């Protein structure tokens, strides 16, 4: 039998079912309604639903068949008029699991009246104790070795998987950064993730995106599709989300199942969901809603859950991990992009389960079309798509409130961002001040020469120009031969001094300064760059202080390292070897 494509909607009195059954005849339709159980048969299609409310057959039900479209539209009355059926968009949860009328847990308490499932459908309730085999085989407990415990490391949705990568060694490097997932503990994964992030952080890339952020400002103004959602008229606090035909088809393909998660695993499942949504929101904003060939890599790389099989213990750990990875790996490494992703994730959680489910379906499609990222669907995304349809809305609302009140600061990332920005800003300010001073000193001789030309009105232009040039060349010649030793006269315009080489070229930090702290190799790249920027700023300050001291002493100090070479006097007559003039 084939499961047909279907969709559900409602009004205050009727449940409306739209079932697509092409190439069938109306004479072969069969409909059965029994409270929450709905069955529909039209050869070769069969549909069975477990509804969130009760419906009845009282003569008001109607059916309409569009032969051209192969679409059957059924209107079935609700048992209680005005009742709102919640979760009609969660198509996977409506499909009854195979072999069972409802989704029962895998482990049940037999004494609580669940004997029918344990007996395989036997109606004799008095035979529970007799049919139960008390002769259970017993084994003596033996302590497992460290190697055996290491081989049973868990990962995946709710830490329910193990042994997956043992048979997928070739695809391992393209899916996760963990070298040996089966033998690596959760603490070792976290330690390896932090070390890899510290090594991947590039101060140069971060500062470039910080000071040249025109493109990033455009991305921050982008409005993703969840920002355009309108409030739902059916349920307060949720948004009206519509699924495409492809998304509905994917929901019907999922196998309905139940998940037995203890309190710890359930908390980790919620936190990992936030981590995956944060990575998805960043990718959607960085590509302005248009996925590309890098989208699977970006989502996987920014999520510690998908990339390092990480299990988080608090929401703060999730935010810090995501913030660090945003500044280490993608194209746009800006703290504002991480903050925008947090706001987007909060909006998605506030919009309800349907909005979260649509995001997960989009991630599922991105991974499904990429080899071998599809493995992450089997480990995480498919289970999330099924699980999220059954969670309570109030839990999601509480998570959204907690995420909205959470704060992420730069100092929490432990990448020395504030010190790095302060050093870079100081160097940039010193360079701007030096450029302004050079421009002012270059403009001073021009104004002085204009005053001199205005005061000499009686003499002719050619003769005065030649005289002034001769005098200037004579002074420069005398200075070059060491004669006089006196500084320039007060009438001479001040000459700009060239900046020292140390003020323009970054200097390498001294070995003693780095090794005195004990470990040059252990110092992160950001600290080395901060030290270099600090020494560069110090060189600029020393150069300016030297110029100020020379200007105060009248230029006679002889402490200048670089002086402009004097021009040769073209009118100077040098006697030849024969002594003739």
Buried (B, 14 or more C-beta within 10 A) or exposed (E): EEEBBBBBEBEEEBBBBBBBBEEBEEEEBEBEBEEBBBBBBBEEBBBBBBBBBBBBEEEEBEBEBEEEEBBBBBBBBBEEEEBEBBBBBBBBBBBBBEEEEEBEEEEBEBEEEBBBEEBEEEEEEEEBEEEEEEEEEEEEEEEEEEEEEBBEBBBBBBBBBBEBBEEEEEBBEBBBBBEEBBBBEBEBBBEBBBEBBBEBBBBEBBBEBBEEBEEBEEBBEBEBEBEEBEEBEEBEBBBBBEBEEEBBEBBBEBEBBBBEBEEEBBBBBBBBBBBBBBBBBBBBBBBEEEBEEBBBBBBBBBBBBBBBBBBBEEBEBBBBBBBBBBBBBBEBBBBBBBBBBBEBBBBBBBBBBBBBBBBBBBBBBBBBEBEBBBBBBBBBBBBBBBBBBBBEBEEBBEBBEBBBEBEBEBEBBEBBBEBBBBBBBBBBEBBEEBEEBBEEBEEEBEEEEEEEEEEEEEEEEEEBEEEBEBEEBEBBBBBEEEEEEEEBEEEEBEEBBBBBEBBBEEEEBEEEEBEEEEEEEEBBBBBBBBBBBBBBBBBBEEBBEBBEEBEEEEBEEEEEEEEEEBEEBEEEEEEEEEEEE
